[in-house]
Amino acid sequence: MNTYGDRFRTFGHGALHGGLLGVFVVLPIIGINALFEKQSFKYVAINVGYWVVTLTAMGAIIGAMGPG
Protein backbone atom coordinates (compact mmCIF):
# COMPACT_ATOMS: atom_id res chain seq x y z
CA MET A 1 0.00 0.00 0.00
CA ASN A 2 2.91 2.35 0.62
CA THR A 3 4.07 1.99 -2.99
CA TYR A 4 0.81 2.14 -4.98
CA GLY A 5 -1.76 3.49 -2.54
CA ASP A 6 -5.11 3.97 -4.22
CA ARG A 7 -3.71 4.20 -7.75
CA PHE A 8 -5.43 1.05 -9.00
CA ARG A 9 -8.69 1.39 -7.08
CA THR A 10 -10.75 2.80 -9.91
CA PHE A 11 -13.99 1.98 -11.67
CA GLY A 12 -12.23 1.00 -14.89
CA HIS A 13 -9.61 -1.16 -13.24
CA GLY A 14 -12.27 -3.07 -11.31
CA ALA A 15 -14.30 -3.51 -14.49
CA LEU A 16 -11.23 -4.84 -16.29
CA HIS A 17 -10.58 -7.46 -13.65
CA GLY A 18 -14.25 -8.45 -13.49
CA GLY A 19 -14.36 -8.91 -17.26
CA LEU A 20 -11.15 -10.92 -17.27
CA LEU A 21 -12.54 -13.14 -14.52
CA GLY A 22 -15.63 -13.75 -16.62
CA VAL A 23 -13.67 -14.64 -19.75
CA PHE A 24 -10.94 -16.74 -18.17
CA VAL A 25 -12.94 -18.49 -15.40
CA VAL A 26 -16.61 -18.56 -16.37
CA LEU A 27 -16.16 -19.22 -20.10
CA PRO A 28 -14.19 -22.46 -19.66
CA ILE A 29 -16.58 -23.73 -16.99
CA ILE A 30 -19.76 -23.06 -18.96
CA GLY A 31 -18.11 -24.07 -22.24
CA ILE A 32 -16.97 -27.46 -20.97
CA ASN A 33 -20.37 -28.17 -19.41
CA ALA A 34 -22.09 -27.18 -22.66
CA LEU A 35 -19.86 -29.53 -24.63
CA PHE A 36 -20.84 -32.46 -22.41
CA GLU A 37 -24.51 -31.48 -22.64
CA LYS A 38 -24.24 -30.94 -26.45
CA GLN A 39 -25.64 -27.42 -26.18
CA SER A 40 -25.44 -24.85 -28.98
CA PHE A 41 -22.98 -21.99 -29.31
CA LYS A 42 -25.87 -19.57 -28.79
CA TYR A 43 -26.53 -21.12 -25.37
CA VAL A 44 -22.88 -20.65 -24.38
CA ALA A 45 -22.75 -17.09 -25.76
CA ILE A 46 -25.87 -15.98 -23.88
CA ASN A 47 -24.83 -17.50 -20.55
CA VAL A 48 -21.19 -16.40 -20.70
CA GLY A 49 -22.25 -12.93 -21.86
CA TYR A 50 -24.54 -12.62 -18.87
CA TRP A 51 -21.78 -13.60 -16.45
CA VAL A 52 -19.17 -11.37 -18.07
CA VAL A 53 -21.48 -8.35 -17.84
CA THR A 54 -22.44 -9.21 -14.25
CA LEU A 55 -18.86 -9.73 -13.06
CA THR A 56 -17.72 -6.59 -14.90
CA ALA A 57 -20.37 -4.56 -13.09
CA MET A 58 -19.49 -6.11 -9.74
CA GLY A 59 -15.77 -5.46 -10.27
CA ALA A 60 -16.44 -1.88 -11.32
CA ILE A 61 -18.59 -1.16 -8.28
CA ILE A 62 -16.14 -2.73 -5.86
CA GLY A 63 -13.23 -0.95 -7.55
CA ALA A 64 -15.00 2.41 -7.37
CA MET A 65 -15.74 2.02 -3.65
CA GLY A 66 -12.13 2.62 -2.80
CA PRO A 67 -10.60 2.17 0.62
CA GLY A 68 -12.62 1.53 3.73
C-alpha positions as a printed NumPy array, in Angstrom:
array([[  0.   ,   0.   ,   0.   ],
       [  2.914,   2.35 ,   0.617],
       [  4.068,   1.994,  -2.993],
       [  0.809,   2.145,  -4.978],
       [ -1.758,   3.493,  -2.536],
       [ -5.115,   3.968,  -4.22 ],
       [ -3.707,   4.2  ,  -7.75 ],
       [ -5.429,   1.055,  -8.998],
       [ -8.686,   1.388,  -7.077],
       [-10.746,   2.803,  -9.911],
       [-13.994,   1.983, -11.665],
       [-12.234,   0.999, -14.895],
       [ -9.615,  -1.163, -13.236],
       [-12.266,  -3.07 , -11.31 ],
       [-14.301,  -3.507, -14.493],
       [-11.231,  -4.838, -16.295],
       [-10.584,  -7.461, -13.653],
       [-14.254,  -8.447, -13.486],
       [-14.359,  -8.907, -17.263],
       [-11.152, -10.924, -17.267],
       [-12.54 , -13.141, -14.524],
       [-15.626, -13.751, -16.622],
       [-13.667, -14.636, -19.748],
       [-10.944, -16.743, -18.168],
       [-12.941, -18.49 , -15.401],
       [-16.612, -18.559, -16.369],
       [-16.159, -19.217, -20.105],
       [-14.191, -22.456, -19.656],
       [-16.582, -23.732, -16.99 ],
       [-19.755, -23.063, -18.962],
       [-18.11 , -24.072, -22.241],
       [-16.973, -27.464, -20.97 ],
       [-20.368, -28.169, -19.407],
       [-22.091, -27.175, -22.657],
       [-19.861, -29.534, -24.635],
       [-20.838, -32.457, -22.413],
       [-24.512, -31.478, -22.644],
       [-24.243, -30.944, -26.447],
       [-25.645, -27.425, -26.182],
       [-25.437, -24.853, -28.981],
       [-22.976, -21.985, -29.312],
       [-25.872, -19.57 , -28.794],
       [-26.533, -21.123, -25.372],
       [-22.881, -20.649, -24.378],
       [-22.746, -17.092, -25.757],
       [-25.871, -15.985, -23.876],
       [-24.831, -17.497, -20.552],
       [-21.193, -16.404, -20.704],
       [-22.255, -12.934, -21.856],
       [-24.544, -12.617, -18.865],
       [-21.777, -13.605, -16.45 ],
       [-19.167, -11.367, -18.07 ],
       [-21.481,  -8.351, -17.84 ],
       [-22.442,  -9.207, -14.254],
       [-18.859,  -9.733, -13.065],
       [-17.721,  -6.591, -14.896],
       [-20.371,  -4.563, -13.095],
       [-19.486,  -6.109,  -9.745],
       [-15.773,  -5.462, -10.268],
       [-16.44 ,  -1.88 , -11.316],
       [-18.593,  -1.157,  -8.279],
       [-16.14 ,  -2.728,  -5.858],
       [-13.228,  -0.954,  -7.547],
       [-14.997,   2.407,  -7.37 ],
       [-15.743,   2.024,  -3.655],
       [-12.133,   2.622,  -2.803],
       [-10.596,   2.175,   0.619],
       [-12.617,   1.53 ,   3.731]])
